[in-house]
Amino acid sequence: MAAFSRSGAEQEVRQRLIPENEPEYDQSLPYGGKVYLARKKKADPWHIRIAEALIIILTLSFAIYAYYYFDHLHFHVTYAYGYLGYPQAQHQVGQRYLHGKGVEKHHQKAVEWFRKASDQGHPHAAYNLAVAHLKGYKTDLKPGEAHQLISHAASKGVKEAHQVLHEVCSRGGCQ
């Protein structure tokens, strides 16, 4: 393997080109003093400051609202998910209407939300709809449908449905 060698004239040390006509060049500094330092940041414009203050105020207001009115906030968030068609949320909205938690009691609306969730196969909603029918609340259940709903809830593991199925439906009370 042949080594590449230079002649004597080529072996001299290469030096950086030092411009003689630039007064800012200083050999004692790295890069010759051509480093630009960071400039002082300008203050944000007034509309940006106002927007930041509003965001902070709105965030704190929402946190206070959520702390003191949690049930009301939870109802509206759950209502939105129920409106989108989530059966668990629909059942929760029905429960909140039934018990008046976060909203005024309204049994008819509770039954409507239980119906929406039970139509999608939610077992607890099916049980609650059937029990509401058995207790005399106005529902749109057809004869024998309460027994089907309670049977569905019992097959999905709702303990209360097993009890109602054996105690009430076995005596013909689910018609």
Secondary structure as the mmCIF struct_conf table of DSSP 4:
data_model
#
loop_
_struct_conf.conf_type_id
_struct_conf.id
_struct_conf.beg_label_comp_id
_struct_conf.beg_label_asym_id
_struct_conf.beg_label_seq_id
_struct_conf.end_label_comp_id
_struct_conf.end_label_asym_id
_struct_conf.end_label_seq_id
HELX_LH_PP_P HELX_LH_PP_P1 ALA A 2 PHE A 4
TURN_TY1_P TURN_TY1_P1 GLY A 8 GLN A 11
BEND BEND1 GLU A 12 GLU A 12
HELX_LH_PP_P HELX_LH_PP_P2 VAL A 13 ARG A 14
TURN_TY1_P TURN_TY1_P2 GLU A 20 ASN A 21
TURN_TY1_P TURN_TY1_P3 PRO A 23 GLU A 24
TURN_TY1_P TURN_TY1_P4 GLN A 27 SER A 28
BEND BEND2 LEU A 29 LEU A 29
HELX_RH_3T_P HELX_RH_3T_P1 PRO A 30 GLY A 33
HELX_LH_PP_P HELX_LH_PP_P3 VAL A 35 PRO A 45
HELX_RH_AL_P HELX_RH_AL_P1 TRP A 46 TYR A 68
BEND BEND3 TYR A 69 TYR A 69
HELX_RH_AL_P HELX_RH_AL_P2 PHE A 70 LEU A 84
TURN_TY1_P TURN_TY1_P5 GLY A 85 GLY A 85
HELX_RH_AL_P HELX_RH_AL_P3 PRO A 87 HIS A 99
TURN_TY1_P TURN_TY1_P6 GLY A 100 GLY A 100
BEND BEND4 LYS A 101 VAL A 103
HELX_RH_AL_P HELX_RH_AL_P4 HIS A 107 ASP A 119
TURN_TY1_P TURN_TY1_P7 GLN A 120 GLY A 121
HELX_RH_AL_P HELX_RH_AL_P5 PRO A 123 LEU A 134
TURN_TY1_P TURN_TY1_P8 LYS A 135 GLY A 136
HELX_LH_PP_P HELX_LH_PP_P4 LEU A 141 LYS A 142
TURN_TY1_P TURN_TY1_P9 PRO A 143 GLY A 144
HELX_RH_AL_P HELX_RH_AL_P6 GLU A 145 SER A 155
TURN_TY1_P TURN_TY1_P10 LYS A 156 GLY A 157
HELX_RH_AL_P HELX_RH_AL_P7 LYS A 159 GLU A 167
TURN_TY1_P TURN_TY1_P11 VAL A 168 VAL A 168
HELX_RH_3T_P HELX_RH_3T_P2 CYS A 169 ARG A 171
TURN_TY1_P TURN_TY1_P12 GLY A 172 CYS A 174
#
